[in-house]
Every structure is written in structure tokens, then in C-alpha cells.
Amino acid sequence: MTSALLLLPTQEELVERLQHTASYSGQLLLLCGQKGSGKSTLSAALASELDDYNSALVLCPQHAASAEIRRKILVQLISSPIFDDEIPLMDTIMRIQSTLTKPLHIIIDDAHLLPKTLWAECILLSKIQCGGSNVSVTMAMDSSYLSKLMAELSNDMRQLLLPITIEPLPIAERDGLYQSLLMRSGSTSFIARDIIHRQLENQAGTPFEVVELLKLAITEPKQNSPAWGMKIKLASLLMLVAVLVIMGYFVKNEPRFNRVELTLPQKQLTALQQQQRDSAESFIVFYGKTLISSIKPATKNNQTHSPFAIQSIKLPGIEKVSHSRGTELVIGSTALNNNESIADAESSAAEPKAASSDMPSIVKDVRKPVLTKINDNNDLLNKGYTLQLASVIDKKSLESIITKIGNKESVYIAKHKQRYVLLFGQYFSPQEAQQQAKRLQAEHGISAPWVRKWTDLSEYRIELESR
């Protein structure tokens, strides 16, 4: 690019996209971003690229009159000072249309402060031709203003607008911008580099946040004076003494209560103890039967060789007893001989009343997710790129997106700190990943998939339970 401004790689790509779209779309462009996202920088960079255009770059101040904005635009487009800033822009442009040999491109920064009259004039102005093509209009505005603007327009008017959102800076560009600004400042950071990196990861991804973090890092922390230190210590001591005095007062005046022992009659106590013993014995019998029912019994032919033979079973809570009749497994009060089948033992065991059908299952198959660092998986790192579809705190929020996509083989769930990140696919080039992102938007309505390098996700951990 020929721009004299220093731009980050993603900012350069966005300026090229704005320039290309303004030349061929025939729509009014809305450059949307939050405070500090670089709207003014991008607007100035776009204006410096318009060598083949008569261009005008205007910053809209708060509470500006329509005539003032018209005058700022026209003095940059028209060499002749003879014009009336009280009449609409399209009337003036159409009057001098034949004298203009180049296309026009008007860029307005902070357009959310623009009067409603000029919004209507700029929308209509984008449909006028000048120098062989439509007049291009690009307006930079806060993202929060977009929904309000769209609500006030008709469907036909909305079709004339093309919103373009400024995406957050990748963590690699945030790091690079911070280090570049630190070197240019010639200062020394008072905050460790690993702490700076964690702070950059937690940011929303705007250049303004990086600059504010740099200011904080190069500002020398103030030391408390000795006088203030003594005052703080004295205040802490006085508070401690006050707390001790209050506690002593309440302890001294604490009301006394006579201890009352509640006892049950001997017959009721004996019945309660017997009921507890019966419940415990019923639970042990149910637990043992549940564990044995999950093991296939051995037949007579393979009794000595099968790993499932009764005499080789080792289960918790089951006692193995040997005597003259053979080997028995004692489960609670039920004994199982090695010459009997498991089904016979189950039918002969007394079924306690406490073990009803609504007793919860004891044996459950619980599989915990296995996490592995992406940095330890060379297969992922060698693929190059992937698509980030979502980043949430509640993992259940990802189920609807995974169900919508359907292709679970290409879905990866990664965990980074307290958030779950949904990744999709492995690609050797950003172009291949971008093509897949467009297909996901067209086929499944996925909103703006983010192309990311696997190497940038080295601190993420992939869940392997679904693989």
C-alpha cells in the first residue's frame, strides 16, 4: 500500500476491502466499530489511497449545523468558491456535474453525530453519477448507532447501505503493536512481559486498549510516603482494638442456656437400630447384585480359562470364602457357589423391600473430557489454520451451533481459561479457510467465522472425548 500511515496487517486488508467495495458496489458504506477500534485511522488511510478520485475527508463535530458540513465537503471537491451551502448536496453536485472529470468519494468520520438531513442527502448522493461512476460515500460510525439508524429507514433505503464491521485485532497484532509503541517511546516497562501478554488477551482487541496499557506499563508506580504508612498502621491498630473490645463485651454478656438431653425409650431405640441394620444389609445386597449382573458368567467348557469365570471375580464389597463345597462369593447375606449360575443365585436371593425400583443406579459410566494442549499436537499445528465459530462461558451454548453444522468430525471444542471456544476444520492456507467460512455463512447462517492460526492457539486445550 502507498499509505503514509502505519497500519497493522488486518487494517491494511480492511482499507483495501473498503476501496474495492466503494468502486463496485454502488452502495453507501458504513464503517462500524466501537470506541478506540481505529475508525479515524482507517478513514484517513482510505482517503490517502484515492489517487484517481476527487475525495473529501470530513470529521463531524458534535452539534454541527448541516451548512457547516456541506461547506467542509464542497471546498475539497470544487475548486470554485462559488456555491451555496444552504441547498442540498445533490443539487450542487448535479449543477457542476459536467465540469467534474474524476469520480467523487466523500468520507465522513463520526457520522453518528451527523444531522438526519445530511444522512438523507448522502444516501441520495450515492445514486448520482459523476466522472463515469456513482459518487462513493463512506461513513465511519459507532457500532451502537447502527441498529438505531436501520430502525428509522424503510426496507428500500436499507438496501442502499452496506455495513462493514471492524473486527478485533488478533493477539499477535496486539503484541506487535505494544512492542512497537514501547520501542518508539524509549521507555522501560514497569510490568512484566507475561503479565502484559495476559492483559492483552483479556482485552476486546482495539488499538486504544493497547495504547492505554502501554501508558500504564511505562508509568512509574508511586511510593507511599513514610507518614502515610504510619497513619495506615495506626488506623489498623485502632480498628483491631475496637473489634477486641466489642467481642469481649458480647462474650461477657452471652446468655446461658441449660443443656437439655433428649432421649428415646429403649424399645423405640432398639427398633430404630434394627431398621438401620436392615437398610444397610439391603443396600449391600443390591450393590453386589448390580455389579455381578454386568459380568457375563462362564460356561462349564471354559470355566478354567475364561477371564469371566466365577472363581476369578474380584469386586469391591464381595468376600471370597473357600470350604469343602467349593468357592463361594458372599454378598451381604447371600452366598454364590462357583457351581451355580448367576441367574440361580439372583432368584434365590431374598428381595428386600428397601431395594425398590426407584433406587438410583450405583454403577455409572462417567467419562470426563480429556484435555490436551494444542502445542502438544503436531498434527493440528501442521495444518496451519482453523475457523473460530464461537466463544462462550457455558459449554451447553455450543450444542445448538454444533447441531446446526452437522459435521461433528471437523468440530473441535477448546478451553481457554474460563471460556469454551468452538473451532471448525483444519486448513493449509487462509484462503482455503476463508472459502469454508463463506460456505458456513451461506449454508448454516454462521455469523462471521474468524480465521485463526493454530500456532496462535498454543495455550488452548482441545477436548478429545468427541474425537
Secondary structure, DSSP 8 states (H G I E B T S, - for coil): ---SS---HHHHHHHHHHHHHHHHS-SEEEEEE-TTSSHHHHHHHHHHT-TTSEEEEEE--TT--HHHHHHHHHHHH-SS----TTS-HHHHHHHSGGG--S-EEEEEESGGGS-HHHHHHHHHHTTSEETTEE-EEEEEEETHHHHHHHHTS-HHHHTTEEEEE-----HHHHHHHHHHHHHHHT---SS-HHHHHHHHHHS-S-HHHHHHHHHHHHS------HHHHHHHHHHHHHHHHHHHHHHHHHHHT------------HHHHHHHHHHHHHHHHHHHHHHHHHHHHTS----STTTTT-TT-GGG---TT-EEEEETTEEEEEETTEEEETTS-HHHHHHHS---TTS-TTS--S--------EEEGGG-HHHHHH-EEEEEEEESSGGGGHHHHHHH--GGGEEEEEETTEEEEEEEEESSHHHHHHHHHHHHHHH-----EEEEGGGGTT-EEE-TT-
